């Protein structure tokens, strides 16, 4: 390999490397953590330098398994290999877009940085930090290729890994094993960005965190942690905010930990010996110790993500904010000081039919690819939701059943069932947190969106033919380059790809405008109105882009009625 220096400026070195016949410009950047090597990518609309597999924390292995994240020490040598992404954190492999043959490892606390154009400390570019989704149990930062955002908006984007599943969220409700390790990872990644991003030309005082699904829930949770003040100034929660789905229940945590200890032969010991035992178990045995179906009651579609989620630990998360408090509560002070966007898709409920196990379909005599009957709403989704959130309130179950019943045929009834799933998981929690942020708030900006454009690249593969809405995760292709399974020419012909590309460019401009100015709107884009608690206006992201107001008020009122009943239960559970 031949190389020669072509430029040197304030501890930034540029080289040209010859990889066989492939000539690539390379940059080495001196950060406070150590030297990092990045590689040039040339695109039709510009140049990106890509830095991958940068360690931001000490490997959470050995004695650091089930411990809070430890800061990385300054390293020797140069980090960064051209075509080697950092491994995804330990998880059960599950095929979905972008999940390629990336290595899986417990040593996974790495991030990637993408910089548009030249590397110079003088540029002071806005920074966006992406927190991936995947139900807190799967996924990785390298699934998401942000070059479209980087070039389309002139921002630096970092994508991060964080511990998942048992490794990320096991709690034994003891100071020695409190849980929330995945959230601590996210915070340490943000601290690393604060300390190092200026070396890449980024502005540490202009950081936006954004994420989707469990990533959106993570973003929302991070805005409710007062000690995070200064780590970021803006936040975007895509299809996920803090709710009872993103904070685990005490009784489920106990069942979960007891089963894990039993399966790993670590039960019956005091805490020090328990942790010593768990740290000696191979990572793959931990990952495969427990599966979803071990917590499912037969013919019961659980609304819980599981116990693989954040917990009220009294330290990072001091109280259960799954049940909203008054907008002026001290818990929301930091949250209300930052600019905020929250949004959803009109078809979030496709996760509902996707989650229906074969035994449920067999018992109720239906096939979800053809329809989802009212009985699933009234005998499964609604009672499980009410019982999980509030307890035994049959009258609320009946009210939900009546509200989401349609007399217009199988397709409309199927969509109604899915609407309930999407409303309760995503749309109503988003509406609620937006109102908390916007109420009498003259210190920060609030915005809402709803995606209604069905994607030519469905996030959930093989969608049901009757489902004609924008499903969960379908906005991701608008801002990231992702690897999808083969999409047929016939499928693509059903979509106006030129219109989709125009929408993608507009969404990228909105997102990066927000990262720069705290406001997504600009004169060259369709109007995106601010959200307030009177008109509750929001942008409708479709072709064309329009605006709406007061998204799903009746559903919001009904589901909040269940949440109100649940407050007492939540207080009791924490005692």
C-alpha positions in Angstrom: 0.0 0.0 0.0 1.4 3.4 -1.0 0.5 6.7 0.5 1.7 10.2 0.6 0.7 13.2 2.6 -1.2 15.9 0.7 -2.4 18.3 3.4 -1.8 19.0 7.1 -3.9 21.5 9.2 -4.3 21.6 13.0 -3.7 17.9 13.5 -5.8 16.8 10.6 -3.9 14.8 8.0 -5.1 13.9 4.5 -3.6 11.1 2.5 -4.3 9.3 -0.7 -4.3 5.5 -0.5 -4.1 3.0 -3.3 -6.3 -0.1 -2.6 -5.3 -2.1 -5.7 -6.7 0.0 -8.6 -9.0 1.9 -6.2 -7.6 5.3 -5.2 -9.2 6.7 -2.0 -8.6 9.9 -0.1 -8.1 9.2 3.6 -8.2 11.7 6.5 -6.7 11.2 10.0 -8.1 13.4 12.7 -6.6 14.0 16.2 -9.4 13.9 18.8 -9.1 14.2 22.5 -9.6 10.4 22.6 -7.0 9.7 20.0 -6.4 9.5 16.3 -9.3 8.4 14.0 -9.0 7.5 10.3 -11.8 8.3 7.9 -12.3 7.4 4.2 -13.7 9.6 1.4 -16.9 8.7 -0.4 -17.8 10.4 -3.6 -21.5 10.9 -4.5 -23.3 12.6 -7.3 -24.1 15.5 -5.0 -20.9 15.8 -3.0 -18.2 14.3 -0.9 -18.6 12.5 2.5 -15.9 11.4 4.9 -16.9 8.3 6.8 -15.4 7.3 10.1 -16.6 3.9 11.5 -16.0 1.7 14.5 -14.9 4.5 16.8 -15.0 3.3 20.4 -16.8 5.7 22.7 -16.7 3.7 26.0 -14.8 0.8 27.6 -15.9 -2.6 26.3 -18.8 -3.8 28.6 -17.3 -7.2 29.1 -16.0 -9.2 32.0 -16.5 -7.3 35.3 -18.2 -4.5 33.3 -21.1 -6.6 32.1 -24.2 -5.3 33.8 -22.4 -2.2 34.9 -22.9 1.5 34.1 -20.9 2.6 31.1 -17.3 3.5 31.7 -15.7 6.4 29.6 -13.1 5.4 27.0 -9.5 6.1 27.8 -7.2 7.8 25.3 -6.0 5.2 22.9 -2.7 4.8 21.0 -2.5 4.2 17.3 -5.3 5.1 14.8 -8.9 3.8 15.0 -10.9 3.2 11.8 -10.8 0.6 9.0 -12.2 1.3 5.6 -14.9 -1.4 5.2 -15.2 -2.7 8.8 -18.3 -1.5 10.8 -18.3 -2.0 14.5 -20.2 -5.1 15.6 -23.9 -4.9 16.6 -24.5 -5.4 20.3 -25.3 -9.0 21.4 -28.8 -9.9 20.2 -30.9 -12.6 18.6 -30.6 -12.0 14.9 -33.9 -11.0 13.3 -34.1 -10.0 9.6 -35.3 -6.5 8.9 -34.1 -3.7 6.6 -30.4 -2.8 6.9 -29.5 -5.8 9.0 -26.7 -7.3 7.0 -23.9 -9.7 7.9 -22.5 -7.4 10.6 -20.7 -9.1 13.4 -22.5 -9.6 16.7 -20.5 -9.0 19.9 -20.7 -8.0 23.5 -17.8 -5.6 22.8 -20.0 -3.2 20.8 -19.9 0.3 22.1 -18.9 2.0 18.9 -20.2 4.9 16.9 -19.9 6.1 13.3 -19.4 9.7 12.1 -20.3 11.0 8.6 -19.0 14.5 7.6 -19.9 16.4 4.4 -17.1 17.9 2.4 -13.8 18.9 3.9 -12.7 18.2 7.5 -12.0 21.5 9.3 -12.4 22.6 12.9 -13.5 26.0 11.6 -16.7 24.7 10.0 -18.7 24.4 13.2 -21.4 22.2 11.6 -24.6 21.2 13.4 -24.5 17.6 14.6 -27.3 14.9 14.6 -27.0 11.8 16.7 -29.1 8.8 15.6 -30.4 6.3 18.2 -31.6 3.2 16.4 -34.8 1.3 17.1 -35.6 -2.4 17.3 -37.7 -2.8 20.5 -34.6 -2.4 22.7 -33.6 -6.0 21.7 -32.3 -5.8 18.1 -30.6 -3.4 15.7 -27.4 -1.4 15.3 -26.1 2.0 14.3 -24.5 0.7 11.1 -27.8 -0.4 9.6 -28.6 3.3 8.9 -26.5 5.0 6.2 -27.1 8.7 6.6 -25.3 10.1 3.5 -28.6 11.6 2.2 -29.0 13.6 5.4 -25.3 14.6 5.5 -25.2 15.8 1.9 -28.8 17.1 1.7 -28.6 19.2 4.8 -24.9 19.9 5.3 -24.8 18.4 8.8 -22.6 15.9 10.6 -24.4 12.7 11.5 -23.3 10.1 14.1 -24.9 6.7 14.5 -24.4 4.8 17.7 -24.7 1.3 19.2 -26.0 0.7 22.7 -26.5 -2.5 24.8 -29.7 -4.4 24.1 -32.0 -6.9 25.6 -30.7 -8.6 28.8 -27.3 -7.0 28.5 -28.8 -3.5 28.2 -31.8 -3.7 30.6 -31.5 -6.5 33.1 -32.3 -5.2 36.6 -32.0 -7.0 39.9 -33.2 -3.8 41.7 -30.0 -3.5 43.6 -27.4 -0.7 43.4 -25.0 -3.3 42.0 -27.3 -4.2 39.1 -29.7 -1.3 38.7 -30.5 -1.8 34.9 -30.7 0.9 32.2 -27.2 0.1 30.9 -28.4 0.8 27.3 -29.5 4.3 28.3 -26.2 4.9 30.1 -24.5 3.8 26.9 -26.4 6.4 24.9 -25.5 9.1 27.4 -21.8 8.2 27.2 -22.0 8.3 23.4 -23.4 11.8 23.7 -20.6 12.8 26.1 -18.0 11.5 23.7 -19.6 13.6 20.9 -19.5 16.7 23.2 -15.8 16.1 23.9 -14.6 15.1 20.4 -16.9 16.3 17.6 -15.2 19.7 17.2 -12.2 17.9 15.8 -14.4 16.7 12.9 -15.7 20.2 12.3 -18.9 19.8 14.5 -20.5 22.2 16.9 -20.9 20.6 20.3 -23.4 23.4 21.2 -25.7 22.4 18.3 -26.6 18.8 18.8 -29.9 17.1 17.9 -30.7 13.6 19.0 -33.2 11.7 16.9 -34.4 8.1 16.8 -37.3 5.9 15.6 -39.4 3.4 17.5 -37.4 2.2 20.6 -34.9 4.9 19.4 -37.7 7.5 19.6 -38.6 6.2 23.0 -34.9 6.5 24.0 -34.8 10.1 22.7 -37.9 10.9 24.7 -36.5 9.3 27.9 -33.2 11.2 27.5 -35.0 14.5 27.4 -36.5 13.7 30.8 -33.2 13.2 32.5 -32.1 16.6 33.9 -28.4 15.7 34.1 -28.4 15.5 30.3 -28.7 19.3 30.1 -26.0 20.5 27.8 -25.5 17.3 25.9 -28.1 18.2 23.2 -30.3 21.2 22.4 -32.9 19.6 20.2 -34.7 16.3 19.9 -36.8 14.4 17.3 -38.9 11.4 18.5 -40.0 9.3 15.5 -42.8 6.8 16.2 -42.0 6.4 19.9 -42.1 8.5 23.1 -42.0 7.7 26.8 -45.1 5.6 27.6 -46.0 2.4 29.6 -44.5 0.4 26.7 -41.1 2.0 27.2 -40.9 1.6 31.0 -41.1 -1.9 32.4 -43.4 -3.1 35.2 -42.0 -4.3 38.4 -43.8 -7.7 38.5 -42.6 -8.5 35.0 -39.0 -7.5 35.8 -39.1 -9.9 38.7 -40.4 -12.8 36.6 -37.9 -12.0 34.0 -34.8 -11.9 36.3 -35.9 -15.1 38.2 -36.3 -17.0 34.9 -32.9 -15.8 33.7 -31.2 -16.8 37.0 -32.8 -20.2 36.8 -31.8 -20.8 33.2 -28.2 -19.8 33.9 -27.9 -21.7 37.2 -27.3 -18.4 39.0 -30.3 -18.4 41.4 -30.2 -18.7 45.1 -27.1 -16.6 45.7 -26.5 -13.2 47.3 -26.1 -10.3 44.9 -22.3 -10.3 44.6 -22.2 -14.1 43.8 -25.2 -13.7 41.5 -23.4 -11.1 39.4 -20.2 -13.1 39.4 -22.1 -16.1 38.2 -23.9 -14.1 35.4 -20.6 -12.6 34.2 -19.1 -16.1 33.7 -21.9 -17.2 31.4 -21.0 -17.0 27.7 -22.7 -14.0 26.0 -24.5 -16.2 23.5 -26.0 -18.2 26.3 -27.3 -15.0 27.9 -28.8 -13.8 24.6 -30.6 -17.1 24.0 -31.7 -17.7 27.6 -35.2 -16.1 27.2 -37.5 -15.7 24.3 -40.7 -13.6 24.0 -43.0 -16.6 24.0 -42.0 -17.6 27.5 -43.8 -14.5 28.8 -46.9 -14.8 26.6 -50.1 -16.2 27.9 -51.8 -18.5 25.3 -54.2 -16.5 23.1 -52.9 -13.3 24.6 -51.2 -10.7 22.4 -49.1 -8.9 24.9 -48.7 -5.2 24.5 -45.5 -5.2 26.6 -42.3 -5.1 24.6 -41.2 -7.2 27.5 -38.7 -6.7 30.4 -36.0 -5.8 27.8 -36.8 -2.1 28.4 -35.8 0.8 30.7 -36.8 0.7 34.3 -37.5 3.1 37.2 -34.1 2.7 38.9 -34.3 5.7 41.2 -31.1 7.1 39.7 -31.3 7.7 36.0 -35.1 7.3 35.9 -36.4 8.5 39.3 -40.2 8.0 38.8 -42.6 6.3 36.4 -43.3 8.9 33.7 -45.2 6.5 31.6 -48.3 8.1 33.2 -48.2 11.8 32.3 -47.9 14.4 35.0 -48.9 18.1 34.9 -47.1 20.1 32.2 -45.5 22.3 34.8 -44.1 19.5 36.9 -40.3 19.8 37.6 -39.9 16.4 35.7 -40.4 18.3 32.4 -38.2 21.3 33.1 -35.3 20.2 30.9 -37.6 18.7 28.3 -39.4 22.0 27.9 -36.2 23.9 27.4 -35.2 22.1 24.2 -36.7 22.4 20.7 -38.8 19.3 20.0 -40.4 17.3 17.2 -42.6 14.2 17.7 -44.4 12.4 14.9 -46.0 9.2 13.8 -47.3 7.4 10.7 -51.0 6.8 10.0 -50.4 3.1 9.8 -48.4 2.4 12.9 -50.9 -0.3 13.7 -49.4 -2.7 11.1 -47.4 -3.9 14.0 -50.7 -5.2 15.4 -51.5 -7.7 12.6 -47.8 -8.5 12.3 -47.6 -9.5 16.0 -50.6 -11.9 15.9 -49.1 -15.4 16.6 -50.4 -18.5 14.6 -52.2 -19.8 17.7 -54.3 -16.7 17.9 -55.1 -16.8 14.3 -56.0 -20.5 14.5 -58.2 -20.0 17.6 -60.1 -17.1 16.1 -60.3 -18.7 12.7 -58.7 -16.0 10.5 -55.6 -15.2 8.5 -54.1 -11.8 9.1 -53.0 -11.4 5.5 -56.7 -11.4 4.6 -58.4 -9.7 7.6 -58.2 -9.0 11.4 -61.7 -9.6 13.0 -63.4 -7.5 15.6 -62.9 -10.3 18.1 -59.2 -9.7 18.2 -59.9 -6.1 19.3 -62.5 -6.9 21.8 -61.1 -10.2 23.2 -57.4 -9.7 22.9 -56.0 -6.2 22.2 -58.4 -4.1 24.3 -58.6 -6.2 27.4 -54.8 -6.7 27.5 -54.2 -3.0 27.0 -56.7 -2.0 29.8 -55.4 -4.7 32.2 -51.7 -3.8 31.5 -52.2 -0.1 31.9 -55.0 0.3 34.5 -56.1 -3.1 35.9 -59.5 -4.7 35.7 -61.9 -2.2 34.2 -64.3 -4.1 31.8 -66.3 -0.9 31.1 -63.2 0.6 29.6 -62.5 -2.5 27.5 -66.1 -2.3 26.2 -65.7 1.4 25.4 -62.6 0.7 23.3 -64.4 -2.2 21.6 -67.3 0.0 20.6 -65.2 3.0 19.5 -63.0 0.9 17.1 -65.9 -1.1 15.6 -66.8 -0.6 12.0 -69.9 -1.8 10.1 -68.3 -1.1 6.7 -66.8 -4.6 6.0 -63.8 -6.7 6.7 -61.2 -4.2 5.4 -62.5 -1.3 7.4 -62.8 -3.4 10.5 -59.3 -4.7 10.1 -58.0 -1.2 9.8 -59.9 -0.2 12.9 -58.2 -2.9 14.9 -54.8 -1.8 13.7 -55.8 1.8 14.4 -56.3 1.0 18.0 -52.9 -0.7 18.2 -51.2 2.3 16.6 -53.1 4.9 18.6 -52.4 3.4 21.9 -48.7 2.5 21.2 -47.7 5.6 19.3 -50.1 8.3 18.3 -51.8 9.2 21.6 -48.5 9.1 23.7 -47.0 11.4 21.0 -50.0 13.8 21.2 -49.7 13.8 25.0 -46.0 14.6 25.2 -46.4 17.3 22.6 -49.0 19.1 24.7 -46.8 18.9 27.7 -43.9 20.4 25.8 -46.0 23.2 24.1 -48.2 24.3 27.0 -47.4 28.0 27.9 -43.9 27.4 26.5 -42.1 30.5 25.1 -38.6 29.1 25.5 -38.6 26.3 22.9 -40.3 25.3 19.7 -42.7 22.4 19.3 -43.6 20.6 16.0 -45.7 17.5 15.1 -45.9 15.5 11.8 -47.9 12.6 10.4 -46.6 10.5 7.6 -49.4 9.3 5.3 -47.4 8.4 2.2 -47.2 4.6 1.8 -43.6 3.6 1.0 -42.4 1.5 -2.0 -40.0 0.0 0.5 -42.1 -1.4 3.4 -40.2 -1.8 6.6 -42.3 -4.9 7.5 -41.9 -7.2 4.6 -44.9 -8.7 2.8 -47.5 -6.3 4.1 -51.2 -7.5 4.1 -52.9 -6.5 0.8 -55.7 -4.8 2.6 -53.4 -2.5 4.6 -53.1 0.7 2.6 -51.4 3.1 5.0 -47.9 4.2 5.9 -46.7 1.5 8.2 -44.3 1.6 11.1 -40.8 2.5 10.0 -41.7 3.5 6.5 -40.3 7.0 6.8 -36.8 5.7 7.4 -36.1 5.3 3.7 -36.8 9.0 3.2 -33.7 9.9 5.2 -31.4 6.9 5.2 -30.0 4.5 2.6 -31.0 1.1 3.9 -30.7 -2.5 2.5 -34.1 -3.9 1.7 -35.0 -7.4 0.5 -35.7 -7.6 -3.2 -38.5 -5.3 -4.2 -40.3 -6.5 -7.4 -40.6 -4.2 -10.5 -44.3 -4.7 -10.2 -44.3 -3.3 -6.7 -42.2 -0.3 -7.7 -44.5 0.5 -10.6 -47.3 1.1 -8.2 -45.5 4.1 -6.8 -44.5 7.5 -8.2 -40.8 7.2 -7.4 -40.1 10.7 -8.6 -42.6 12.0 -6.1 -41.1 9.8 -3.4 -37.7 11.2 -4.1 -39.0 14.8 -3.9 -40.6 14.0 -0.5 -37.3 12.5 0.7 -35.5 15.7 -0.2 -38.1 17.8 1.6 -38.0 15.6 4.7 -34.2 15.8 4.8 -34.4 19.6 4.5 -37.0 19.8 7.3 -35.0 17.5 9.6 -31.7 19.3 9.0 -33.3 22.8 9.2 -34.5 21.8 12.6 -31.0 20.7 13.6 -29.6 24.0 12.5 -32.3 26.5 13.6 -34.7 24.7 15.9 -37.4 25.2 13.2 -38.0 22.8 10.3 -39.7 25.3 8.1 -38.0 27.5 5.4 -39.4 29.6 2.5 -38.4 27.0 -0.1 -40.5 24.2 1.6 -44.3 23.7 2.1 -45.4 25.2 5.3 -44.9 23.3 8.5 -46.8 25.1 11.3 -45.8 25.1 14.9 -47.7 22.9 17.3 -49.7 24.7 20.1 -52.2 23.4 22.6 -55.1 25.3 21.0 -55.0 24.5 17.3 -52.6 21.5 17.5 -51.4 21.9 14.0 -49.1 19.4 12.3 -47.4 18.7 9.0 -48.8 15.9 6.8 -45.9 14.3 5.0 -47.2 13.0 1.8 -47.2 14.1 -1.9 -48.1 16.9 -1.7 -47.2 18.0 1.8 -50.1 19.6 3.6 -51.1 20.5 7.2 -53.7 19.2 9.6 -54.9 20.1 13.1 -55.9 18.2 16.3 -54.8 14.7 15.4 -57.3 12.0 16.5 -58.9 13.9 19.4 -61.6 11.3 20.3 -59.1 8.4 20.4 -56.8 10.6 22.5 -59.5 11.3 25.0 -60.5 7.6 25.3 -57.0 6.3 25.7 -56.1 9.0 28.2 -59.1 7.8 30.2 -57.4 4.5 30.6 -54.1 6.2 31.5 -55.9 8.2 34.2 -57.2 5.0 35.8 -53.7 3.6 35.6 -52.0 6.3 37.7 -53.1 4.7 40.9 -52.0 1.3 39.8 -48.6 2.7 38.8 -48.1 4.2 42.3 -49.1 0.9 43.9 -46.7 -1.1 41.7 -43.7 1.1 42.7 -44.4 0.7 46.5 
